[in-house]
């Protein structure tokens, strides 16, 4: 592993930095945040700290030819959706549509976000921050897992909707990462599909789902 980008320098960004330095000491780490105070507070040696908007950073620097091994989102936005949205401008606008009720009913512990997305979780409780996300048992309840949420979302179908799920892979307890390959595959799928789209990012336990359609803007 050569390079990891951590998008966010707040509390969880600092946690991700510490965890990645401990687990992957030879890996180059780049931390991105729009807040200068947050960037100045990152004092770990050997880091590259970039003070700019995280989504804009991805839009400008993420490429097929020179991509990091992992992107770790630790900002309060659905990074995958926001990056695709920015990447398709100025030719295409992603306009929100209502998430079908059948989708909401099919997922556990759903609640709505401010931007029209929904959040789902296998847990009806607050999970430990350092959960190791074991495959067989829940860390908190010690009961067998009924499902992996990223698989449950991927299995959903709704007439007229393309359903794309990006899996968040655990890189350390409480720290999830997305591969650039998955981001570009999702971008390609969204760009090609003419109808309504469900785009989600999820790990074994938690996930966010957004529904939208594309509007082609006149040049």
PyMOL CGO cylinders between C-alpha atoms (Angstrom):
from pymol import cmd
from pymol.cgo import CYLINDER

trace = [
    CYLINDER, 0.00, 0.00, 0.00, 1.50, 3.33, -1.09, 0.3, 1, 1, 1, 1, 1, 1,
    CYLINDER, 1.50, 3.33, -1.09, -0.96, 6.14, -0.41, 0.3, 1, 1, 1, 1, 1, 1,
    CYLINDER, -0.96, 6.14, -0.41, -4.16, 6.85, 1.53, 0.3, 1, 1, 1, 1, 1, 1,
    CYLINDER, -4.16, 6.85, 1.53, -6.25, 10.02, 1.30, 0.3, 1, 1, 1, 1, 1, 1,
    CYLINDER, -6.25, 10.02, 1.30, -8.17, 11.01, 4.42, 0.3, 1, 1, 1, 1, 1, 1,
    CYLINDER, -8.17, 11.01, 4.42, -10.92, 13.49, 3.59, 0.3, 1, 1, 1, 1, 1, 1,
    CYLINDER, -10.92, 13.49, 3.59, -11.57, 15.40, 6.78, 0.3, 1, 1, 1, 1, 1, 1,
    CYLINDER, -11.57, 15.40, 6.78, -9.32, 16.65, 9.59, 0.3, 1, 1, 1, 1, 1, 1,
    CYLINDER, -9.32, 16.65, 9.59, -11.79, 16.82, 12.45, 0.3, 1, 1, 1, 1, 1, 1,
    CYLINDER, -11.79, 16.82, 12.45, -12.16, 14.42, 15.33, 0.3, 1, 1, 1, 1, 1, 1,
    CYLINDER, -12.16, 14.42, 15.33, -12.60, 11.34, 13.16, 0.3, 1, 1, 1, 1, 1, 1,
    CYLINDER, -12.60, 11.34, 13.16, -9.99, 12.53, 10.69, 0.3, 1, 1, 1, 1, 1, 1,
    CYLINDER, -9.99, 12.53, 10.69, -7.44, 12.67, 13.50, 0.3, 1, 1, 1, 1, 1, 1,
    CYLINDER, -7.44, 12.67, 13.50, -8.54, 9.22, 14.59, 0.3, 1, 1, 1, 1, 1, 1,
    CYLINDER, -8.54, 9.22, 14.59, -8.06, 7.92, 11.04, 0.3, 1, 1, 1, 1, 1, 1,
    CYLINDER, -8.06, 7.92, 11.04, -4.58, 9.44, 10.85, 0.3, 1, 1, 1, 1, 1, 1,
    CYLINDER, -4.58, 9.44, 10.85, -3.51, 7.77, 14.10, 0.3, 1, 1, 1, 1, 1, 1,
    CYLINDER, -3.51, 7.77, 14.10, -4.99, 4.41, 13.08, 0.3, 1, 1, 1, 1, 1, 1,
    CYLINDER, -4.99, 4.41, 13.08, -3.44, 4.43, 9.61, 0.3, 1, 1, 1, 1, 1, 1,
    CYLINDER, -3.44, 4.43, 9.61, 0.01, 5.44, 10.90, 0.3, 1, 1, 1, 1, 1, 1,
    CYLINDER, 0.01, 5.44, 10.90, -0.15, 2.60, 13.42, 0.3, 1, 1, 1, 1, 1, 1,
    CYLINDER, -0.15, 2.60, 13.42, -1.40, -0.03, 10.98, 0.3, 1, 1, 1, 1, 1, 1,
    CYLINDER, -1.40, -0.03, 10.98, 0.37, 1.10, 7.81, 0.3, 1, 1, 1, 1, 1, 1,
    CYLINDER, 0.37, 1.10, 7.81, 3.49, 2.97, 8.98, 0.3, 1, 1, 1, 1, 1, 1,
    CYLINDER, 3.49, 2.97, 8.98, 5.14, 2.93, 5.54, 0.3, 1, 1, 1, 1, 1, 1,
    CYLINDER, 5.14, 2.93, 5.54, 2.11, 4.33, 3.72, 0.3, 1, 1, 1, 1, 1, 1,
    CYLINDER, 2.11, 4.33, 3.72, 1.99, 7.99, 2.68, 0.3, 1, 1, 1, 1, 1, 1,
    CYLINDER, 1.99, 7.99, 2.68, -1.00, 9.81, 4.18, 0.3, 1, 1, 1, 1, 1, 1,
    CYLINDER, -1.00, 9.81, 4.18, -2.68, 12.88, 2.73, 0.3, 1, 1, 1, 1, 1, 1,
    CYLINDER, -2.68, 12.88, 2.73, -5.24, 14.72, 4.90, 0.3, 1, 1, 1, 1, 1, 1,
    CYLINDER, -5.24, 14.72, 4.90, -7.66, 17.20, 3.35, 0.3, 1, 1, 1, 1, 1, 1,
    CYLINDER, -7.66, 17.20, 3.35, -9.95, 19.71, 5.07, 0.3, 1, 1, 1, 1, 1, 1,
    CYLINDER, -9.95, 19.71, 5.07, -11.36, 23.13, 4.15, 0.3, 1, 1, 1, 1, 1, 1,
    CYLINDER, -11.36, 23.13, 4.15, -10.86, 24.44, 7.70, 0.3, 1, 1, 1, 1, 1, 1,
    CYLINDER, -10.86, 24.44, 7.70, -7.44, 26.00, 8.30, 0.3, 1, 1, 1, 1, 1, 1,
    CYLINDER, -7.44, 26.00, 8.30, -7.69, 25.51, 12.07, 0.3, 1, 1, 1, 1, 1, 1,
    CYLINDER, -7.69, 25.51, 12.07, -8.41, 21.81, 11.61, 0.3, 1, 1, 1, 1, 1, 1,
    CYLINDER, -8.41, 21.81, 11.61, -5.47, 21.47, 9.24, 0.3, 1, 1, 1, 1, 1, 1,
    CYLINDER, -5.47, 21.47, 9.24, -3.14, 23.28, 11.65, 0.3, 1, 1, 1, 1, 1, 1,
    CYLINDER, -3.14, 23.28, 11.65, -4.24, 20.94, 14.45, 0.3, 1, 1, 1, 1, 1, 1,
    CYLINDER, -4.24, 20.94, 14.45, -2.97, 17.90, 12.56, 0.3, 1, 1, 1, 1, 1, 1,
    CYLINDER, -2.97, 17.90, 12.56, 0.49, 17.63, 14.04, 0.3, 1, 1, 1, 1, 1, 1,
    CYLINDER, 0.49, 17.63, 14.04, 1.47, 14.07, 13.20, 0.3, 1, 1, 1, 1, 1, 1,
    CYLINDER, 1.47, 14.07, 13.20, 4.89, 14.02, 11.49, 0.3, 1, 1, 1, 1, 1, 1,
    CYLINDER, 4.89, 14.02, 11.49, 5.23, 12.85, 7.90, 0.3, 1, 1, 1, 1, 1, 1,
    CYLINDER, 5.23, 12.85, 7.90, 1.77, 13.89, 6.73, 0.3, 1, 1, 1, 1, 1, 1,
    CYLINDER, 1.77, 13.89, 6.73, 0.75, 15.84, 3.66, 0.3, 1, 1, 1, 1, 1, 1,
    CYLINDER, 0.75, 15.84, 3.66, -1.97, 18.26, 4.77, 0.3, 1, 1, 1, 1, 1, 1,
    CYLINDER, -1.97, 18.26, 4.77, -4.04, 20.05, 2.12, 0.3, 1, 1, 1, 1, 1, 1,
    CYLINDER, -4.04, 20.05, 2.12, -6.33, 22.89, 3.18, 0.3, 1, 1, 1, 1, 1, 1,
    CYLINDER, -6.33, 22.89, 3.18, -9.18, 22.84, 0.66, 0.3, 1, 1, 1, 1, 1, 1,
    CYLINDER, -9.18, 22.84, 0.66, -12.68, 21.45, 0.28, 0.3, 1, 1, 1, 1, 1, 1,
    CYLINDER, -12.68, 21.45, 0.28, -12.50, 17.66, 0.31, 0.3, 1, 1, 1, 1, 1, 1,
    CYLINDER, -12.50, 17.66, 0.31, -14.95, 17.08, -2.54, 0.3, 1, 1, 1, 1, 1, 1,
    CYLINDER, -14.95, 17.08, -2.54, -13.17, 19.68, -4.69, 0.3, 1, 1, 1, 1, 1, 1,
    CYLINDER, -13.17, 19.68, -4.69, -9.85, 17.99, -3.88, 0.3, 1, 1, 1, 1, 1, 1,
    CYLINDER, -9.85, 17.99, -3.88, -11.16, 14.65, -5.13, 0.3, 1, 1, 1, 1, 1, 1,
    CYLINDER, -11.16, 14.65, -5.13, -12.61, 16.27, -8.22, 0.3, 1, 1, 1, 1, 1, 1,
    CYLINDER, -12.61, 16.27, -8.22, -9.30, 17.93, -9.05, 0.3, 1, 1, 1, 1, 1, 1,
    CYLINDER, -9.30, 17.93, -9.05, -6.79, 15.24, -8.17, 0.3, 1, 1, 1, 1, 1, 1,
    CYLINDER, -6.79, 15.24, -8.17, -8.45, 11.80, -8.30, 0.3, 1, 1, 1, 1, 1, 1,
    CYLINDER, -8.45, 11.80, -8.30, -7.56, 10.04, -11.53, 0.3, 1, 1, 1, 1, 1, 1,
    CYLINDER, -7.56, 10.04, -11.53, -7.35, 6.52, -12.91, 0.3, 1, 1, 1, 1, 1, 1,
    CYLINDER, -7.35, 6.52, -12.91, -3.64, 6.89, -13.59, 0.3, 1, 1, 1, 1, 1, 1,
    CYLINDER, -3.64, 6.89, -13.59, -2.44, 8.10, -10.18, 0.3, 1, 1, 1, 1, 1, 1,
    CYLINDER, -2.44, 8.10, -10.18, -5.00, 7.13, -7.55, 0.3, 1, 1, 1, 1, 1, 1,
    CYLINDER, -5.00, 7.13, -7.55, -4.42, 6.38, -3.87, 0.3, 1, 1, 1, 1, 1, 1,
    CYLINDER, -4.42, 6.38, -3.87, -5.01, 2.89, -2.55, 0.3, 1, 1, 1, 1, 1, 1,
    CYLINDER, -5.01, 2.89, -2.55, -7.90, 4.09, -0.38, 0.3, 1, 1, 1, 1, 1, 1,
    CYLINDER, -7.90, 4.09, -0.38, -10.06, 7.14, 0.18, 0.3, 1, 1, 1, 1, 1, 1,
    CYLINDER, -10.06, 7.14, 0.18, -11.29, 7.49, 3.77, 0.3, 1, 1, 1, 1, 1, 1,
    CYLINDER, -11.29, 7.49, 3.77, -14.34, 9.79, 4.06, 0.3, 1, 1, 1, 1, 1, 1,
    CYLINDER, -14.34, 9.79, 4.06, -14.60, 11.48, 7.47, 0.3, 1, 1, 1, 1, 1, 1,
    CYLINDER, -14.60, 11.48, 7.47, -16.69, 14.55, 6.62, 0.3, 1, 1, 1, 1, 1, 1,
    CYLINDER, -16.69, 14.55, 6.62, -20.45, 14.99, 7.20, 0.3, 1, 1, 1, 1, 1, 1,
    CYLINDER, -20.45, 14.99, 7.20, -21.47, 14.56, 3.57, 0.3, 1, 1, 1, 1, 1, 1,
    CYLINDER, -21.47, 14.56, 3.57, -22.07, 11.55, 1.32, 0.3, 1, 1, 1, 1, 1, 1,
    CYLINDER, -22.07, 11.55, 1.32, -18.66, 11.87, -0.33, 0.3, 1, 1, 1, 1, 1, 1,
    CYLINDER, -18.66, 11.87, -0.33, -19.29, 9.40, -3.17, 0.3, 1, 1, 1, 1, 1, 1,
    CYLINDER, -19.29, 9.40, -3.17, -22.45, 11.20, -4.26, 0.3, 1, 1, 1, 1, 1, 1,
    CYLINDER, -22.45, 11.20, -4.26, -20.96, 14.67, -3.82, 0.3, 1, 1, 1, 1, 1, 1,
    CYLINDER, -20.96, 14.67, -3.82, -17.89, 13.75, -5.90, 0.3, 1, 1, 1, 1, 1, 1,
    CYLINDER, -17.89, 13.75, -5.90, -19.96, 12.28, -8.74, 0.3, 1, 1, 1, 1, 1, 1,
    CYLINDER, -19.96, 12.28, -8.74, -22.24, 15.32, -8.63, 0.3, 1, 1, 1, 1, 1, 1,
    CYLINDER, -22.24, 15.32, -8.63, -19.29, 17.69, -9.00, 0.3, 1, 1, 1, 1, 1, 1,
    CYLINDER, -19.29, 17.69, -9.00, -17.53, 15.50, -11.55, 0.3, 1, 1, 1, 1, 1, 1,
    CYLINDER, -17.53, 15.50, -11.55, -20.49, 15.61, -13.95, 0.3, 1, 1, 1, 1, 1, 1,
    CYLINDER, -20.49, 15.61, -13.95, -20.87, 19.39, -13.85, 0.3, 1, 1, 1, 1, 1, 1,
    CYLINDER, -20.87, 19.39, -13.85, -21.25, 21.60, -15.85, 0.3, 1, 1, 1, 1, 1, 1,
    CYLINDER, -21.25, 21.60, -15.85, -22.89, 19.25, -18.36, 0.3, 1, 1, 1, 1, 1, 1,
    CYLINDER, -22.89, 19.25, -18.36, -25.10, 17.26, -15.99, 0.3, 1, 1, 1, 1, 1, 1,
    CYLINDER, -25.10, 17.26, -15.99, -26.93, 18.21, -12.82, 0.3, 1, 1, 1, 1, 1, 1,
    CYLINDER, -26.93, 18.21, -12.82, -28.02, 15.57, -10.32, 0.3, 1, 1, 1, 1, 1, 1,
    CYLINDER, -28.02, 15.57, -10.32, -31.53, 16.45, -9.14, 0.3, 1, 1, 1, 1, 1, 1,
    CYLINDER, -31.53, 16.45, -9.14, -32.92, 14.69, -6.05, 0.3, 1, 1, 1, 1, 1, 1,
    CYLINDER, -32.92, 14.69, -6.05, -35.97, 12.49, -6.35, 0.3, 1, 1, 1, 1, 1, 1,
    CYLINDER, -35.97, 12.49, -6.35, -37.99, 10.92, -3.56, 0.3, 1, 1, 1, 1, 1, 1,
    CYLINDER, -37.99, 10.92, -3.56, -36.62, 7.63, -2.34, 0.3, 1, 1, 1, 1, 1, 1,
    CYLINDER, -36.62, 7.63, -2.34, -39.28, 4.98, -2.98, 0.3, 1, 1, 1, 1, 1, 1,
    CYLINDER, -39.28, 4.98, -2.98, -41.17, 3.87, 0.10, 0.3, 1, 1, 1, 1, 1, 1,
    CYLINDER, -41.17, 3.87, 0.10, -40.43, 0.23, -0.72, 0.3, 1, 1, 1, 1, 1, 1,
    CYLINDER, -40.43, 0.23, -0.72, -36.73, 1.00, -0.26, 0.3, 1, 1, 1, 1, 1, 1,
    CYLINDER, -36.73, 1.00, -0.26, -37.29, 2.70, 3.08, 0.3, 1, 1, 1, 1, 1, 1,
    CYLINDER, -37.29, 2.70, 3.08, -39.46, -0.16, 4.33, 0.3, 1, 1, 1, 1, 1, 1,
    CYLINDER, -39.46, -0.16, 4.33, -36.88, -2.75, 3.31, 0.3, 1, 1, 1, 1, 1, 1,
    CYLINDER, -36.88, -2.75, 3.31, -34.00, -1.31, 5.32, 0.3, 1, 1, 1, 1, 1, 1,
    CYLINDER, -34.00, -1.31, 5.32, -33.45, -1.37, 9.10, 0.3, 1, 1, 1, 1, 1, 1,
    CYLINDER, -33.45, -1.37, 9.10, -33.61, 1.63, 11.42, 0.3, 1, 1, 1, 1, 1, 1,
    CYLINDER, -33.61, 1.63, 11.42, -34.06, 4.23, 8.69, 0.3, 1, 1, 1, 1, 1, 1,
    CYLINDER, -34.06, 4.23, 8.69, -34.02, 7.96, 9.28, 0.3, 1, 1, 1, 1, 1, 1,
    CYLINDER, -34.02, 7.96, 9.28, -33.98, 10.88, 6.86, 0.3, 1, 1, 1, 1, 1, 1,
    CYLINDER, -33.98, 10.88, 6.86, -31.15, 13.34, 6.29, 0.3, 1, 1, 1, 1, 1, 1,
    CYLINDER, -31.15, 13.34, 6.29, -31.39, 17.03, 5.50, 0.3, 1, 1, 1, 1, 1, 1,
    CYLINDER, -31.39, 17.03, 5.50, -30.38, 16.60, 1.85, 0.3, 1, 1, 1, 1, 1, 1,
    CYLINDER, -30.38, 16.60, 1.85, -33.11, 14.08, 0.99, 0.3, 1, 1, 1, 1, 1, 1,
    CYLINDER, -33.11, 14.08, 0.99, -30.96, 11.03, 1.63, 0.3, 1, 1, 1, 1, 1, 1,
    CYLINDER, -30.96, 11.03, 1.63, -31.78, 8.27, 4.08, 0.3, 1, 1, 1, 1, 1, 1,
    CYLINDER, -31.78, 8.27, 4.08, -29.50, 6.60, 6.58, 0.3, 1, 1, 1, 1, 1, 1,
    CYLINDER, -29.50, 6.60, 6.58, -29.91, 2.95, 7.56, 0.3, 1, 1, 1, 1, 1, 1,
    CYLINDER, -29.91, 2.95, 7.56, -28.30, 0.84, 10.23, 0.3, 1, 1, 1, 1, 1, 1,
    CYLINDER, -28.30, 0.84, 10.23, -28.37, -2.72, 11.45, 0.3, 1, 1, 1, 1, 1, 1,
    CYLINDER, -28.37, -2.72, 11.45, -27.96, -1.26, 14.94, 0.3, 1, 1, 1, 1, 1, 1,
    CYLINDER, -27.96, -1.26, 14.94, -30.75, 0.29, 16.98, 0.3, 1, 1, 1, 1, 1, 1,
    CYLINDER, -30.75, 0.29, 16.98, -28.14, 1.55, 19.45, 0.3, 1, 1, 1, 1, 1, 1,
    CYLINDER, -28.14, 1.55, 19.45, -25.03, 3.72, 19.35, 0.3, 1, 1, 1, 1, 1, 1,
    CYLINDER, -25.03, 3.72, 19.35, -22.16, 1.54, 18.16, 0.3, 1, 1, 1, 1, 1, 1,
    CYLINDER, -22.16, 1.54, 18.16, -18.76, 1.59, 19.86, 0.3, 1, 1, 1, 1, 1, 1,
    CYLINDER, -18.76, 1.59, 19.86, -16.43, 3.99, 18.03, 0.3, 1, 1, 1, 1, 1, 1,
    CYLINDER, -16.43, 3.99, 18.03, -13.72, 1.34, 17.85, 0.3, 1, 1, 1, 1, 1, 1,
    CYLINDER, -13.72, 1.34, 17.85, -15.92, -1.46, 16.56, 0.3, 1, 1, 1, 1, 1, 1,
    CYLINDER, -15.92, -1.46, 16.56, -13.82, -3.98, 14.64, 0.3, 1, 1, 1, 1, 1, 1,
    CYLINDER, -13.82, -3.98, 14.64, -16.82, -4.95, 12.49, 0.3, 1, 1, 1, 1, 1, 1,
    CYLINDER, -16.82, -4.95, 12.49, -16.34, -8.72, 12.90, 0.3, 1, 1, 1, 1, 1, 1,
    CYLINDER, -16.34, -8.72, 12.90, -17.86, -10.83, 10.18, 0.3, 1, 1, 1, 1, 1, 1,
    CYLINDER, -17.86, -10.83, 10.18, -19.87, -13.24, 12.31, 0.3, 1, 1, 1, 1, 1, 1,
    CYLINDER, -19.87, -13.24, 12.31, -20.97, -11.42, 15.49, 0.3, 1, 1, 1, 1, 1, 1,
    CYLINDER, -20.97, -11.42, 15.49, -22.04, -7.92, 16.43, 0.3, 1, 1, 1, 1, 1, 1,
    CYLINDER, -22.04, -7.92, 16.43, -19.44, -6.33, 18.71, 0.3, 1, 1, 1, 1, 1, 1,
    CYLINDER, -19.44, -6.33, 18.71, -22.08, -4.75, 20.96, 0.3, 1, 1, 1, 1, 1, 1,
    CYLINDER, -22.08, -4.75, 20.96, -24.71, -7.50, 21.26, 0.3, 1, 1, 1, 1, 1, 1,
    CYLINDER, -24.71, -7.50, 21.26, -22.43, -10.50, 20.61, 0.3, 1, 1, 1, 1, 1, 1,
    CYLINDER, -22.43, -10.50, 20.61, -25.28, -11.94, 18.53, 0.3, 1, 1, 1, 1, 1, 1,
    CYLINDER, -25.28, -11.94, 18.53, -24.87, -13.37, 15.00, 0.3, 1, 1, 1, 1, 1, 1,
    CYLINDER, -24.87, -13.37, 15.00, -25.17, -10.84, 12.21, 0.3, 1, 1, 1, 1, 1, 1,
    CYLINDER, -25.17, -10.84, 12.21, -28.44, -11.16, 10.30, 0.3, 1, 1, 1, 1, 1, 1,
    CYLINDER, -28.44, -11.16, 10.30, -27.10, -9.42, 7.21, 0.3, 1, 1, 1, 1, 1, 1,
    CYLINDER, -27.10, -9.42, 7.21, -24.35, -7.23, 5.80, 0.3, 1, 1, 1, 1, 1, 1,
    CYLINDER, -24.35, -7.23, 5.80, -26.01, -3.92, 5.04, 0.3, 1, 1, 1, 1, 1, 1,
    CYLINDER, -26.01, -3.92, 5.04, -24.09, -3.24, 1.83, 0.3, 1, 1, 1, 1, 1, 1,
    CYLINDER, -24.09, -3.24, 1.83, -25.35, -6.57, 0.48, 0.3, 1, 1, 1, 1, 1, 1,
    CYLINDER, -25.35, -6.57, 0.48, -28.91, -5.91, 1.66, 0.3, 1, 1, 1, 1, 1, 1,
    CYLINDER, -28.91, -5.91, 1.66, -28.97, -2.54, -0.13, 0.3, 1, 1, 1, 1, 1, 1,
    CYLINDER, -28.97, -2.54, -0.13, -27.45, -4.03, -3.29, 0.3, 1, 1, 1, 1, 1, 1,
    CYLINDER, -27.45, -4.03, -3.29, -30.18, -6.69, -3.35, 0.3, 1, 1, 1, 1, 1, 1,
    CYLINDER, -30.18, -6.69, -3.35, -32.98, -4.11, -3.41, 0.3, 1, 1, 1, 1, 1, 1,
    CYLINDER, -32.98, -4.11, -3.41, -34.83, -3.46, -6.63, 0.3, 1, 1, 1, 1, 1, 1,
    CYLINDER, -34.83, -3.46, -6.63, -37.28, -0.77, -7.62, 0.3, 1, 1, 1, 1, 1, 1,
    CYLINDER, -37.28, -0.77, -7.62, -38.82, -0.29, -11.06, 0.3, 1, 1, 1, 1, 1, 1,
    CYLINDER, -38.82, -0.29, -11.06, -37.00, 2.31, -13.11, 0.3, 1, 1, 1, 1, 1, 1,
    CYLINDER, -37.00, 2.31, -13.11, -34.09, 2.74, -10.68, 0.3, 1, 1, 1, 1, 1, 1,
    CYLINDER, -34.09, 2.74, -10.68, -30.47, 1.81, -11.20, 0.3, 1, 1, 1, 1, 1, 1,
    CYLINDER, -30.47, 1.81, -11.20, -29.10, 0.62, -7.85, 0.3, 1, 1, 1, 1, 1, 1,
    CYLINDER, -29.10, 0.62, -7.85, -25.37, 1.16, -7.20, 0.3, 1, 1, 1, 1, 1, 1,
    CYLINDER, -25.37, 1.16, -7.20, -23.68, 0.49, -3.85, 0.3, 1, 1, 1, 1, 1, 1,
    CYLINDER, -23.68, 0.49, -3.85, -20.13, 1.37, -2.91, 0.3, 1, 1, 1, 1, 1, 1,
    CYLINDER, -20.13, 1.37, -2.91, -18.80, -0.81, -0.13, 0.3, 1, 1, 1, 1, 1, 1,
    CYLINDER, -18.80, -0.81, -0.13, -16.94, 0.85, 2.71, 0.3, 1, 1, 1, 1, 1, 1,
    CYLINDER, -16.94, 0.85, 2.71, -14.17, -1.57, 3.76, 0.3, 1, 1, 1, 1, 1, 1,
    CYLINDER, -14.17, -1.57, 3.76, -12.89, -1.47, 7.30, 0.3, 1, 1, 1, 1, 1, 1,
    CYLINDER, -12.89, -1.47, 7.30, -9.21, -0.50, 7.39, 0.3, 1, 1, 1, 1, 1, 1,
    CYLINDER, -9.21, -0.50, 7.39, -8.99, -0.25, 11.19, 0.3, 1, 1, 1, 1, 1, 1,
    CYLINDER, -8.99, -0.25, 11.19, -11.55, -0.35, 14.01, 0.3, 1, 1, 1, 1, 1, 1,
    CYLINDER, -11.55, -0.35, 14.01, -14.09, 2.36, 13.29, 0.3, 1, 1, 1, 1, 1, 1,
    CYLINDER, -14.09, 2.36, 13.29, -12.34, 3.49, 10.08, 0.3, 1, 1, 1, 1, 1, 1,
    CYLINDER, -12.34, 3.49, 10.08, -13.80, 2.69, 6.65, 0.3, 1, 1, 1, 1, 1, 1,
    CYLINDER, -13.80, 2.69, 6.65, -12.33, 3.28, 3.22, 0.3, 1, 1, 1, 1, 1, 1,
    CYLINDER, -12.33, 3.28, 3.22, -13.52, 3.25, -0.40, 0.3, 1, 1, 1, 1, 1, 1,
    CYLINDER, -13.52, 3.25, -0.40, -11.41, 2.20, -3.37, 0.3, 1, 1, 1, 1, 1, 1,
    CYLINDER, -11.41, 2.20, -3.37, -10.93, 4.66, -6.24, 0.3, 1, 1, 1, 1, 1, 1,
    CYLINDER, -10.93, 4.66, -6.24, -11.88, 1.81, -8.59, 0.3, 1, 1, 1, 1, 1, 1,
    CYLINDER, -11.88, 1.81, -8.59, -15.32, 1.64, -6.95, 0.3, 1, 1, 1, 1, 1, 1,
    CYLINDER, -15.32, 1.64, -6.95, -15.72, 5.41, -7.24, 0.3, 1, 1, 1, 1, 1, 1,
    CYLINDER, -15.72, 5.41, -7.24, -14.91, 5.44, -10.95, 0.3, 1, 1, 1, 1, 1, 1,
    CYLINDER, -14.91, 5.44, -10.95, -17.16, 2.44, -11.62, 0.3, 1, 1, 1, 1, 1, 1,
    CYLINDER, -17.16, 2.44, -11.62, -20.04, 4.24, -9.90, 0.3, 1, 1, 1, 1, 1, 1,
    CYLINDER, -20.04, 4.24, -9.90, -19.30, 7.42, -11.85, 0.3, 1, 1, 1, 1, 1, 1,
    CYLINDER, -19.30, 7.42, -11.85, -19.40, 5.50, -15.13, 0.3, 1, 1, 1, 1, 1, 1,
    CYLINDER, -19.40, 5.50, -15.13, -22.66, 3.78, -14.24, 0.3, 1, 1, 1, 1, 1, 1,
    CYLINDER, -22.66, 3.78, -14.24, -24.33, 7.04, -13.27, 0.3, 1, 1, 1, 1, 1, 1,
    CYLINDER, -24.33, 7.04, -13.27, -23.10, 8.81, -16.40, 0.3, 1, 1, 1, 1, 1, 1,
    CYLINDER, -23.10, 8.81, -16.40, -24.52, 6.09, -18.67, 0.3, 1, 1, 1, 1, 1, 1,
    CYLINDER, -24.52, 6.09, -18.67, -27.89, 5.41, -17.04, 0.3, 1, 1, 1, 1, 1, 1,
    CYLINDER, -27.89, 5.41, -17.04, -30.81, 7.48, -18.39, 0.3, 1, 1, 1, 1, 1, 1,
    CYLINDER, -30.81, 7.48, -18.39, -33.30, 7.02, -15.55, 0.3, 1, 1, 1, 1, 1, 1,
    CYLINDER, -33.30, 7.02, -15.55, -33.59, 7.38, -11.80, 0.3, 1, 1, 1, 1, 1, 1,
    CYLINDER, -33.59, 7.38, -11.80, -30.64, 6.22, -9.72, 0.3, 1, 1, 1, 1, 1, 1,
    CYLINDER, -30.64, 6.22, -9.72, -30.07, 4.99, -6.18, 0.3, 1, 1, 1, 1, 1, 1,
    CYLINDER, -30.07, 4.99, -6.18, -26.51, 5.57, -5.03, 0.3, 1, 1, 1, 1, 1, 1,
    CYLINDER, -26.51, 5.57, -5.03, -25.38, 4.23, -1.66, 0.3, 1, 1, 1, 1, 1, 1,
    CYLINDER, -25.38, 4.23, -1.66, -22.27, 3.86, 0.41, 0.3, 1, 1, 1, 1, 1, 1,
    CYLINDER, -22.27, 3.86, 0.41, -22.43, 1.19, 3.10, 0.3, 1, 1, 1, 1, 1, 1,
    CYLINDER, -22.43, 1.19, 3.10, -20.37, -1.08, 5.30, 0.3, 1, 1, 1, 1, 1, 1,
    CYLINDER, -20.37, -1.08, 5.30, -21.58, -4.21, 7.06, 0.3, 1, 1, 1, 1, 1, 1,
    CYLINDER, -21.58, -4.21, 7.06, -23.63, -2.21, 9.57, 0.3, 1, 1, 1, 1, 1, 1,
    CYLINDER, -23.63, -2.21, 9.57, -24.42, 1.31, 8.33, 0.3, 1, 1, 1, 1, 1, 1,
    CYLINDER, -24.42, 1.31, 8.33, -25.22, 3.04, 5.07, 0.3, 1, 1, 1, 1, 1, 1,
    CYLINDER, -25.22, 3.04, 5.07, -26.48, 6.15, 3.30, 0.3, 1, 1, 1, 1, 1, 1,
    CYLINDER, -26.48, 6.15, 3.30, -28.77, 6.09, 0.26, 0.3, 1, 1, 1, 1, 1, 1,
    CYLINDER, -28.77, 6.09, 0.26, -29.52, 8.92, -2.18, 0.3, 1, 1, 1, 1, 1, 1,
    CYLINDER, -29.52, 8.92, -2.18, -32.00, 8.96, -5.07, 0.3, 1, 1, 1, 1, 1, 1,
    CYLINDER, -32.00, 8.96, -5.07, -31.66, 11.31, -8.01, 0.3, 1, 1, 1, 1, 1, 1,
    CYLINDER, -31.66, 11.31, -8.01, -32.04, 11.79, -11.73, 0.3, 1, 1, 1, 1, 1, 1,
    CYLINDER, -32.04, 11.79, -11.73, -29.81, 13.50, -14.24, 0.3, 1, 1, 1, 1, 1, 1,
    CYLINDER, -29.81, 13.50, -14.24, -30.67, 16.79, -15.89, 0.3, 1, 1, 1, 1, 1, 1,
    CYLINDER, -30.67, 16.79, -15.89, -28.62, 17.57, -18.99, 0.3, 1, 1, 1, 1, 1, 1,
    CYLINDER, -28.62, 17.57, -18.99, -27.77, 21.24, -19.02, 0.3, 1, 1, 1, 1, 1, 1,
    CYLINDER, -27.77, 21.24, -19.02, -27.60, 23.27, -22.18, 0.3, 1, 1, 1, 1, 1, 1,
    CYLINDER, -27.60, 23.27, -22.18, -24.14, 24.47, -23.10, 0.3, 1, 1, 1, 1, 1, 1,
]
cmd.load_cgo(trace, "trace")
